[in-house]
Amino acid sequence: MSAVITALIVYVIVFHIWAMVLEMFLWTKPLGRKTFGLSKEDAETSKTLAANQGLYNGFLAAGLVLSFLVASPDTAFTLQVFLLACVSLAGLYGGITAGTRILFIQGVPAMVALALLLFV
């Protein structure tokens, strides 16, 4: 695997760990509210949903970390393709429904990593 693909996957991992922390632990704190543009009331009302979403982000990161730890290159490749496809679709959906920023910070890095993984 090339250094570029590895770097993109590490970016995706770090992004999703940070998203998990923001959504699970900082959602109602000033940084979380500022990041997502939420009032104190809206953050309190939606904190359970955000924590659930954060947990899913953690699962995506954990799966990609696992792909670096498995002994079988075929298994690693399969995990990476599946998880990067999931992140790409989530980024695309978020970009369409929530804001284009999500497409660029979440979706595009995963899409580029996936394309390089599959076609290089």
N, C-alpha and C positions, 0 to 999 in steps of 0.2 A: 504494500500500500504506500502511496506517495506521501510525502510530508505535507503537501497541500490538503489532501483528503483527510489525513489525520488531524491537521490543524482545524479544518472546518468541523469535523466531528467533535473535537474538544470544545470548540466554540459553542456548538449546539448543546453539549453537556452542561457547560458553565451557564449558558443562558437559561436552561431549564431548571438548574439548581437555584439560580437567582430568582427565577419566576416562582418557584416553589416557596422559597423563603418569603418573598414579598406577599404572596397570596395566603400562605398558611400562618405566618407569624407577624407580618408587618401591615396587614390589610387595614387595620383600624388605627395604626400609628401615623404620625405626620408624614413620614416618607412614603408609606403605602398609599395614603389618601392623595398625596401630591402626584405620585407616579400615575395613578389611575384617574385622577381628577374627580375625587369623591368628596362629598360633604361628610362630616362626622356621622350624621344620621344615616346616610346611604351606606356608608362603610359598615356600620353596626348591623343594619338590616341585611346586608348581603354577605356577612363574614363567613357563614357556614358554606354557602355556595362557593365562595372564593377559596376556602380551605380545601374543599373537594377538588376544585380545579387545580390547586397547587399540588395536591397529592398525585394527580395524573401527570403533571409536569415532572414530578420526582420519579415516577415510574419510567417515563421516557428517558430521563437521564440515566437512571440505574440500568436500563436495558442496554444503552449505548456503552456504559462503563463495562458491563458484562461482556459485550462484544470484543473488548480488548483483552479480556481475561481468559476466554475459552481457548482450549488447546487446538481445536479444529478450525482451520482457515475457512472451510465451507460453512460451518456453523456461524463463525464471526461474520462472514459475508452476508448470510441470510438474515441474521439479526440486524445488521446495519442497514440493509436494503429495506426491511420491513419498518424499522423504527424511523429511518429518515423519510420514508414515504408517509408515515403517520404524521411526522412533524411538518412535512411539506404541505400536506392537505390541511392540517390545522392552521398553518400560517396563511395559506390561501383563503380558507374560510374566514379566519379572523380579519384578514385584509379586506375582504368583501363586506363583512358584517359589522366590524368594530372600528376599523381604521387602517389606512394603508401603511402606517408605521409598523404594524404587526407583520405585514407581508414582508417588509424589508429586514426587520431585525430577527424574525423567527423563520419565515418561509424561505426566503432566497438563499441563506446559507445552507439550509438543509437540501434545497433543490439542487444547488450547485454541487454539494458533496455527493448527493445521490447520482446525479448525471455523470460526474467524474468516476464514481465507483462502478457504474454500469458500463461506461463507454470508453474508459481509458485503460 
